[in-house]
Amino acid sequence: IEALIAGERDPAVLAQMAKSRMRSKISQLEEALAGTFDDHHALLCRQIIAHIDFCDQTIAELTQEIIEGLGDFGPANAILCSIPG
């Protein structure tokens, strides 16, 4: 996605960026990546990624706030969280 946002549109180049088990599917990736992805799509992807980053940051901040709010109950919470189910 980052390469598409940066302007790379060549399906062969994009397919070569595949990692791990996806490397065995280069030809299928090239076929799947052939299409229309323009500046408008890049803008939308940038906005979506920025929103996801914002949500991740918010979750991290709230998690820290909860941990700090537990105070003396931290050890008891750790025990409760270790119980399966």
C-alpha positions as CSV (number, residue, x, y, z in Angstrom):
1,I,0.0,0.0,0.0
2,E,2.8,2.4,0.9
3,A,4.4,1.8,-2.6
4,L,1.0,2.5,-4.3
5,I,0.6,5.7,-2.2
6,A,4.2,6.7,-3.2
7,G,3.2,6.5,-6.8
8,E,4.4,3.0,-7.9
9,R,1.8,1.6,-10.3
10,D,3.7,-1.1,-12.2
11,P,2.1,-4.5,-11.2
12,A,5.4,-6.4,-11.8
13,V,7.3,-4.1,-9.5
14,L,4.6,-4.2,-6.9
15,A,4.4,-8.0,-7.1
16,Q,8.1,-8.3,-6.5
17,M,7.7,-6.6,-3.1
18,A,5.9,-9.7,-1.9
19,K,7.4,-11.5,1.1
20,S,7.5,-15.0,2.5
21,R,4.8,-17.4,1.2
22,M,3.4,-14.8,-1.2
23,R,6.6,-15.0,-3.2
24,S,5.3,-18.2,-4.8
25,K,2.3,-16.3,-6.2
26,I,4.1,-13.5,-8.1
27,S,2.2,-14.1,-11.3
28,Q,-1.2,-14.1,-9.5
29,L,-0.1,-10.9,-7.6
30,E,0.8,-9.2,-10.9
31,E,-2.7,-10.0,-12.3
32,A,-4.4,-8.8,-9.1
33,L,-2.4,-5.6,-9.1
34,A,-3.3,-4.7,-12.6
35,G,-6.0,-2.0,-12.5
36,T,-6.8,1.5,-11.7
37,F,-5.2,3.1,-8.6
38,D,-4.9,6.8,-9.0
39,D,-4.1,9.9,-6.8
40,H,-7.6,9.9,-5.3
41,H,-7.1,6.3,-4.1
42,A,-3.7,7.2,-2.7
43,L,-5.3,10.1,-0.8
44,L,-8.0,7.9,0.7
45,C,-5.4,5.3,1.7
46,R,-3.3,7.9,3.4
47,Q,-6.3,9.1,5.3
48,I,-7.3,5.6,6.4
49,I,-3.7,4.8,7.5
50,A,-3.6,8.1,9.5
51,H,-6.9,7.2,11.1
52,I,-5.7,3.8,12.1
53,D,-2.5,5.4,13.5
54,F,-4.7,7.8,15.5
55,C,-6.8,4.9,16.9
56,D,-3.7,2.9,17.8
57,Q,-2.3,6.0,19.7
58,T,-5.6,6.5,21.5
59,I,-5.8,2.9,22.5
60,A,-2.2,3.1,23.9
61,E,-3.0,6.3,25.8
62,L,-6.2,4.8,27.3
63,T,-4.4,1.6,28.2
64,Q,-1.8,3.5,30.1
65,E,-4.5,5.5,31.9
66,I,-6.2,2.3,32.9
67,I,-3.0,0.8,34.2
68,E,-2.2,3.9,36.2
69,G,-5.8,4.0,37.5
70,L,-5.5,0.4,38.8
71,G,-3.0,1.6,41.4
72,D,-2.9,-0.9,44.2
73,F,-5.1,-3.3,42.3
74,G,-2.5,-4.0,39.6
75,P,-1.3,-7.3,41.1
76,A,-4.9,-8.5,41.6
77,N,-5.8,-7.5,38.1
78,A,-2.8,-9.5,36.7
79,I,-4.1,-12.6,38.6
80,L,-7.6,-12.1,37.2
81,C,-6.4,-11.6,33.7
82,S,-4.4,-14.9,33.9
83,I,-7.7,-16.9,34.4
84,P,-8.7,-18.6,31.1
85,G,-12.1,-17.8,29.7
